[in-house]
Amino acid sequence: MPAVAYVNGRYGPIASAGVSVEDRGFQFADSLYEVVAFLNGRFLDWDKHLWRLRRGLAALFIEGAPGDAALLQIARRLVAMSRHTDGLLYIQVSRGAAKRDHGFPAGIAPTLVLTARRFDFAQRLPQLEKGVSAISLPDQRWARCDLKTTGLLPAVLAKQEAKAAGAFEALFVKEGEVTEGGSTNMYMVDGDGRIVTHPVSARILPGIARDTLLDLARAAQMEVVERPFTLEEARAAPELFLTSTTAPILPIVALDGAPVGEGRPGPVSRRLGEMVWHEVRSQTGWRG
Ligand SMILES: Cc1ncc(COP(=O)(O)O)c(C=O)c1O
């Protein structure tokens, strides 16, 4: 089966899955999502993703989504149906479907959609060796970037611009400071070898891969500084890198067409790369 979906109780091929045209996720982006990696058939950081989803649902006053155990059961069944061992589980919860009206409709149940697709995590290993490029763009998103809503248009436009420029990622800049990437968290290594990244705030998504990376770095006595850094600092930094569920860590070796540091992955990114992939392998038993 190529890709499978679950929609409010029904499992089946993705091509025949659908939601109402009046779904509030569709009309208002009144919905939240998560992307969870599975490798060797096992979810990576499942509890952290669930925590972030619950936090978002509470912030948006979306009530009535299935509990944690039910969600895990659905997710496991869908992944088993997909017959893939390595892939991405997408979870979306919208406020539900109702006649179009901005205020919350009374008495509707949320729409729950999950999909499972294959994803090739092994492609990240040569990219880790080689590094990727990024371009800087103004951060034109709303004031609650900590909520993982499906209102992704600014990220869609920015990532398309990056793609058209042949870059892997768009690096967002707000008031001169680097917030994060279009779909990644951003880091620089400063002249003293410290890992610098924007603190958790309404300006960034609290990334799950970010959380894991910072825990690993601190456990290895590497110095972490959570503060905003400027685009000028990023341009002068010896190393830049990004993290996300689909790219657990990738060094950025070119920014806006200019080399970062020596134009190849530096020692801090390389060391973190080993640590992050060791963690992925030990959590899931992945052998890729
Ligand atoms: C804006 C943004 N920042 C950061 C991330 C990385 O988050 P995570 O590590 O949970 O995948 C994402 C992931 O999609 C994102 O969209």
The ligand as an ORCA input file, in Angstrom:
! r2SCAN-3c Opt
* xyz 0 1
  C       8.540     26.312     11.933
  C       9.150     25.039     12.393
  N      10.174     25.084     13.260
  C      10.775     23.968     13.699
  C      10.360     22.721     13.262
  C      11.042     21.497     13.769
  O      10.236     20.867     14.718
  P      10.405     19.324     15.029
  O      11.809     19.132     15.504
  O       9.414     19.058     16.116
  O      10.109     18.586     13.771
  C       9.276     22.618     12.388
  C       8.814     21.318     11.931
  O       7.971     21.186     11.074
  C       8.657     23.813     11.939
  O       7.624     23.771     11.083
*
